[in-house]
Amino acid sequence: MSDIVSVPELTDAPHATVFEADPKVVRLALDADQRLPAHRHPGETVLFHVLGGQVDLSLGEEVLELGPGDLARFDGDVDISPHAREESTVLVTFV
């Protein structure tokens, strides 16, 4: 079985569910200078793939500077807080 979703056509903001079944995938659309509060995804490994824009991703005390094409993998048990330096689109996959 195949599922196809057009990411640019997703309209919910800032989160739009791409795929609900495992692995769950969410499209995150952030306005310039938008920051999401620190939160966790316990028990998950998180893949954070920047499709467009520039995002500073806080992982606990560490800050990753991510741009288009960058893919970060991290443990969902750590506090995360993305901050868009410009309008940005990210795919977040939970495995």
Number of C-alpha atoms within 10 A of each C-alpha: 2 3 6 7 9 7 15 8 7 15 12 11 11 14 16 16 16 20 15 9 7 9 10 13 20 20 26 23 23 24 16 15 13 17 16 13 11 13 15 15 14 12 11 14 15 19 19 23 21 22 18 18 20 23 28 17 20 17 20 13 8 10 15 12 15 21 18 15 12 15 15 14 13 13 17 19 16 16 16 22 17 23 22 22 19 15 15 22 23 26 21 22 20 18 13
